[in-house]
Amino acid sequence: MYTIGQVANFLGVTRDTIKYYEEKKLVNPKHDTNGYRKYDQFDIHDIMTTNFYRELNIEVKKIQEIRQSKGVEYVASILEQQEAKLMEELEYKKLLLRQLTSVKEDCKNIPEYLGRFILKEMKPIEVLGEMSDYKAYEEYEMLRNTALRKAVTLNSVRRVIYFDEKGIQKEKYLIVQGMQDTESIDPNKIIFHPKCIYTVIENGRAVKEGKDIDSEVGARLFTMAEENGYELVGVAYINILLTTYENDLERVFVEMYAPIK
């Protein structure tokens, strides 16, 4: 017979964990005349089995049901359910990894393209819907359905500006997602431009006290196009890359694609 301290040391778990298993009737040690718990080989096996199921992220209630079941068929059904949950979680982790990799790449590209104007392809994006404005918070449910579980992100929103020499004529906000395979998507929902003037712009309260810089950027865009003989289509797509802070004021880096003919 072994004490709770010895068992905790054998199995690498805490005393509190073992006591919790006892509270949930997953292990039932005997008590000596002084009231101290005493664990035999069967109790230790119960703890090991419970640890195994917990490692598979099976909830305690399900483990209790397994303890009461009469055959392997029930255990198999529990494991199949857990397998489905883990596969779903794995796909979500892959999504998070892609998000993380993308933001890391943006961090590298921001210093390279900040304030510069170059020619670049705008890769295909699929339009999922439309918002009335960034500040239309009551519409953010659409973003929650297309982004991360615990975060509302504006990275999936494209601000689309229609302009001419006189300035901005109108704008709209599209909810989009990147894509690899364009064959299975309605072509009317795909935006793609093989040749654009591209730049990265810094905005936010830390920059010019958050003043509107659209006119300044537009003037530079027209100058660059004129100097290089490019004819602008009259539309620009703006996407938030990264938000960081300086002296507690946000610095927002956005990228702009302005298609040319």
Steps between C-alpha positions, in 0.01 A plus 500: 500500500623847413439853626359776281843665493666183373236450228527862392877454469464168311262642239618860479167652604408731785331398821215734410447312174472169683263651754291640214478153343387366836237773527367399157493130601767408247723353767391362838796446732466341841571700815702371793399533864649851508296609199793509258442387143663176395528402135542147366595387149138522382467859621822593322371337182177701530701822524716403203190418291334828594819689413502331159143602421562852630810524278267434207299798628200285586291677762457353848129435448580275203766317700243439771269354235781278374545371854133401503492350149496125435693466176762630265233616253409793723865591551549489122209739447647746753837481328341559159326811633826625644683424178257723310554782752878467478491503119293818510744653747793393282351680200451809714861483619607483136294815436671674793839394367418643158385824665818518707721431198318765297540766770870413537542549126317832520738612777791435263335671203381817677846665527581399141190651338405779742462822303619341174294443185571187296320278249351187654231241430191496721434132556143363470266559793147372544227745599289360785286803575495874552504733800379858510810624688787399728310666782180303435557294813153351488611326178808338656319169534583444133868538584477259793360238264795530263792563733641366828294358784593746770589809299330738263759598240484757223758315290218336306348839405601686186427870475429565132543860384375636167679818398596736220714813471249690714537256789300216656156459345371207709616205707380168633621227734522138387542192718744274319725202540813388317478202271714252310248315283287731286329231292232412757411864580243715325718725278272794583620472860871505417710817491836478326730754338824390332662844506460759776690787652571374851608679816493470879363797694525584870196649668351515851497742791878485534533637146388860441260464793283264300413752229362378168791437262294385199561819301873491569533139389277560199714790383816289525326215316403727208852644489658155488260383228561812289877481535504138380232524232248279682126546454307445822172307490355728767460250782721405796483213750625566851576229754620522861828315548596568861415714800766582756552782752732790575460691826165326546370629165430254222705484182302335222674368190284444194577386147342649190457348155403743222442309172634648179389438142 
